[in-house]
Every structure is written in C-alpha cells, then in structure tokens.
Amino acid sequence: MKKGVLVFILVFSSVCIYAQDVGFMGITLGMARDEVLEFADQKELIKVPKNRDVEFFPVENRKILTLSIEPEVPHMYLQFYNDTLYAITVVFDERAVDYLTLARTLEKKYGPYAELTPSWRKWETGGSEIKVEKPAVVKYIALEEFLEVTNFRREKPVSDRETLLLEGL
C-alpha cells in the first residue's frame, strides 16, 4: 500500500508543483536548513534521524543533512551551503520505485529531457538540473547559483585539444 501512495504522490505532485519549485516531497532548493527541519518534522512520512548531519566535506559552510521515507526512500541527502539548500539526492529502494518510473514521472513534470546516456537522463529548468540515474536515484541541484556563491572558477579554460583528449578517456 505504501508503494502505491508514494507513486501517487510523485505523479500527483508533478501536476501541482510549478517548475520553479524544484525539489522532492515539498522540500525545495533554496530553503533554509531550519525551514527544511521544521517542514520534515511536520510531515508524517519524512523521518529525521537523531544523527541527521553527515560531515562529508571539510568545508566550514557546507553541510549535509540526511532524511528518509521508509521503506521507499532509505536515503535522502540535502546539501547546504551557508544555510541554503543547493542540492538534494534522493536514493529510492529500487524494489519500490524503478528508474523508468522515475524518468517517466520527471518527463511528465519537466517535459523532454535535455540529455540522455545509458545510465541517466537530465532535465534543466530555471538554472537547476534534475537528473535521474540508474538504478533509482534522483538528484536536484541549483548548479548555477551554487557555483556563483562558492566562487568556483576554472583555473584555466579547457582547450579544444584537451577536450578531444578527455573524450578519449
């Protein structure tokens, strides 16, 4: 029964949410960390574990929060920079929701994908990227904004020759 509820929520939310509200289950890119925690505490489906902070990065202003929706979404990682949500990674249990279902649902919501490889499909909307990857992972990232606030710059531009060499990897 829960599987059907989650699939219904995924499909129904694609009709109700506007494209600029990129995110999952009401948690959208651009939210503050406290907003996300308050929102998650109010939702019966979303579980906030006691040890919810994951320290993957040795960077002061970059934090990861982990949530779940058992059993369909055992892991949901939310990446914050300066207390603003810039990336969401949703890891589905592939026994509950498969890659093709996720891809079709995202296509209904965001239209045709921008890029396709054998292992993922990517959509672009309003400066954000949404990627569904095999076996059953969805990633949302406000890439343009994230690169801007972190002041990420290439040390030097990539030349045509380097691009050709890199394509040979």
Residue, then its C-alpha position, 0 to 999 in steps of 0.5 A: m500500500k505504501k508503494g502505491v501512495l508514494v507513486f501517487i504522490l510523485v505523479f500527483s505532485s508533478v501536476c501541482i508543483y510549478a517548475q520553479d519549485v524544484g525539489f522532492m516531497g515539498i522540500t525545495l532548493g533554496m530553503a533554509r536548513d531550519e525551514v527544511l527541519e521544521f517542514a520534515d518534522q511536520k510531515e508524517l512520512i519524512k523521518v529525521p534521524k537523531n544523527r541527521d548531519v553527515e560531515f562529508f566535506p571539510v568545508e566550514n559552510r557546507k553541510i549535509l543533512t540526511l532524511s528518509i521515507e521508509p521503506e521507499v526512500p532509505h536515503m535522502y541527502l540535502q546539501f547546504y551551503n551557508d544555510t541554503l539548500y543547493a542540492i538534494t539526492v534522493v536514493f529510492d529502494e529500487r524494489a519500490v520505485d524503478y528508474l523508468t518510473l522515475a524518468r517517466t514521472l520527471e518527463k511528465k513534470y519537466g517535459p523532454y529531457a535535455e540529455l540522455t546516456p545509458s545510465w541517466r537522463k537530465w532535465e534543466t529548468g530555471g538554472s537547476e538540473i534534475k537528473v535521474e540515474k540508474p538504478a533509482v536515484v534522483k538528484y536536484i541541484a541549483l548548479e548555477e547559483f551554487l557555483e556563483v556563491t562558492n566562487f568556483r572558477r576554472e583555473k584555466p579554460v579547457s582547450d579544444r585539444e584537451t577536450l578531444l583528449l578527455e573524450g578519449l578517456 
